Each structure stands twice: as structure tokens, then as C-alpha cells.
């Protein structure tokens, strides 16, 4: 890896912090920060959100399990990999298994952690915990929350890559998790 610069990047120093907004749907924090050059930023706002699990689930027929649902933040019907928040008493792998089954009705026999991804490094604390679920099979009907209406889709890997390149699948976490899963499969893309 080649670097440009002097390699002395320093983190900002938090002088004050407060929760600016907190309810069931959103938590926003305001920090007053001192930059390494001494400049003070009095009002840096960012989303303080929970981490979530995202799953690249592959069936024995080499089909990837996708979900399609309305997402109000972007006000679109979104096609993406299954994902969901990690509850406070839950491990990331536990959340991944629960969310895959709740959203799609699928269970997998082998789980490979793919790493943790920053969702929006500048504006959110949220991280995606990416997993590759092998040998995923439908074992039940989905059990959805009252705010969810989800369609389950099965697509071949090549079709998923085509959906990504056409912009049908444009969720950044889904794209990154797919890339990590394909690397784990040692596929050239």
C-alpha cells in the first residue's frame, strides 16, 4: 500500500458531548470537538445507532437469499441481503441467525464471519457485522414485525452481481458483504 502524506493523522478530541435527540426511531448526538490544528467545531452532529448483522446466505443450489422491502429513510422499495439489529443481550452471530430466519424463513448449517463494516464513518456509529451463511434452506415461514412487509427472492450469484451493477441492489452494506462473501468463496469478480 502506498501512502501520501506524513502519516501523522490524529483523532479529534471531544470537549463536550450531549444527546441532542433521543426517541424510539433515532438518537442523535452533538459533540464539541477540537481538531488537531486547534480549531474547535462546536456542533458536530451524528447518528448514534445500534449495530446490525447482514447475511450473505447461499443455498445448496448456489442461490443467494435476498429481501425486498420498503425503507422509509430512502423512500424506496429496496432489494438487499437480509439484515437486522443486534439486540442488547445478543451476539452478532446470534442476531444473524435470528434475522435470517425471521425475515426469510431460512436457516444455514455453516456460518463464516466476514468482518465488521462502518456504515457511514463520518455521520454514524453504526456498524454492520457481515456473515456468510452456507447451505441455507427454508425451514419455516418468515415471522415479521408489524412494520415489515418483506418479499424473499432467490438469485444466482451472477444475477446478484448483475443486480448490483444495474443499481437494483444498491445498499452499501449488501454490496460490501457480497464482495467479502465472494472473496471467501474465492471467486473472481
LINZIPE-V824175 format. One record per residue. RES is the residue in one small letter. PHI is phi in degrees with one decimal (999 if undefined). D_FIRST is the distance of its C-alpha to the first C-alpha in whole Angstrom. Layout:
RES_PHI_D_FIRST ; RES_PHI_D_FIRST
This chain:
x_999_0 ; x_-95.8_4 ; x_-117.1_7 ; x_-115.2_10 ; x_105.8_13 ; x_-96.8_14 ; x_71.9_13 ; x_-115.8_16 ; x_-63.5_17 ; x_-118.6_20 ; x_-74.2_22 ; x_-73.5_25 ; x_-104.8_28 ; x_-82.9_31 ; x_-88.6_34 ; x_-146.6_36 ; x_-143.9_36 ; x_-153.5_38 ; x_-78.8_39 ; x_-86.1_40 ; x_-154.6_41 ; x_-151.8_41 ; x_-148.0_43 ; x_-58.8_43 ; x_-98.9_40 ; x_-152.7_38 ; x_-136.0_37 ; x_-119.9_36 ; x_-110.4_35 ; x_-116.2_35 ; x_-113.5_33 ; x_-102.9_34 ; x_-123.3_31 ; x_-104.5_30 ; x_-79.1_27 ; x_-56.1_25 ; x_-84.4_27 ; x_96.0_30 ; x_-64.2_31 ; x_-109.1_32 ; x_-103.5_32 ; x_-79.0_35 ; x_-142.7_35 ; x_-89.5_31 ; x_-102.1_32 ; x_-152.8_30 ; x_-77.9_31 ; x_-107.0_32 ; x_-118.0_32 ; x_-79.4_32 ; x_-73.9_29 ; x_-139.1_30 ; x_-105.0_29 ; x_-129.5_28 ; x_-124.6_29 ; x_-94.7_28 ; x_-101.2_32 ; x_-115.7_33 ; x_-81.1_36 ; x_-59.5_37 ; x_-89.2_38 ; x_59.9_34 ; x_-108.0_35 ; x_-94.7_33 ; x_-86.2_35 ; x_-119.6_34 ; x_-119.3_36 ; x_-131.9_38 ; x_-158.4_39 ; x_-75.8_40 ; x_-123.0_37 ; x_-68.7_39 ; x_-56.5_36 ; x_-100.9_35 ; x_54.1_39 ; x_-139.2_38 ; x_-84.9_39 ; x_-112.1_35 ; x_-103.7_34 ; x_-157.7_31 ; x_-73.5_31 ; x_-58.5_33 ; x_-159.9_32 ; x_-174.1_34 ; x_-64.1_34 ; x_-88.9_34 ; x_-66.9_37 ; x_-60.3_37 ; x_-101.2_39 ; x_-120.4_37 ; x_-86.4_33 ; x_-57.3_31 ; x_-66.9_32 ; x_-62.9_35 ; x_-65.7_35 ; x_-60.6_33 ; x_-63.3_36 ; x_-64.2_38 ; x_-65.8_37 ; x_-58.5_36 ; x_-70.1_40 ; x_-63.6_41 ; x_-78.7_40 ; x_-124.2_40 ; x_82.3_43 ; x_-99.6_40 ; x_-127.5_39 ; x_-123.2_37 ; x_-92.5_37 ; x_-136.3_33 ; x_-123.6_31 ; x_-122.2_27 ; x_-70.5_25 ; x_-106.7_22 ; x_119.5_20 ; x_-114.2_21 ; x_-118.3_20 ; x_-74.7_21 ; x_-79.9_23 ; x_-151.8_23 ; x_-52.7_21 ; x_-83.7_23 ; x_-126.7_27 ; x_-154.5_27 ; x_-87.9_27 ; x_-63.2_27 ; x_-128.0_25 ; x_-98.3_25 ; x_-98.8_25 ; x_-89.3_24 ; x_-135.5_26 ; x_-109.1_27 ; x_-106.5_31 ; x_-96.5_32 ; x_57.0_36 ; x_-75.4_37 ; x_-132.6_41 ; x_-73.8_43 ; x_-121.3_45 ; x_-160.4_47 ; x_-84.3_47 ; x_-59.2_45 ; x_-120.9_46 ; x_-96.3_45 ; x_-72.6_45 ; x_-63.8_48 ; x_-92.9_45 ; x_-110.5_43 ; x_-136.7_44 ; x_-125.1_42 ; x_-100.7_42 ; x_-101.7_40 ; x_-121.3_39 ; x_-117.9_38 ; x_-135.7_35 ; x_-68.5_34 ; x_-57.7_30 ; x_-60.3_30 ; x_-66.6_32 ; x_-60.9_30 ; x_-61.6_27 ; x_-67.5_30 ; x_-61.8_31 ; x_-67.6_27 ; x_-66.5_27 ; x_-84.4_30 ; x_85.7_30 ; x_-75.1_32 ; x_-101.8_30 ; x_-128.7_28 ; x_-65.7_27 ; x_-58.8_24 ; x_-64.5_24 ; x_-64.3_26 ; x_-65.3_23 ; x_-66.1_20 ; x_-64.3_23 ; x_-60.2_23 ; x_-58.6_20 ; x_-65.2_19 ; x_-67.2_23 ; x_-66.3_22 ; x_-64.8_19 ; x_-63.5_22 ; x_-80.4_24 ; x_60.7_22 ; x_-93.4_23 ; x_-91.4_21 ; x_-123.9_21
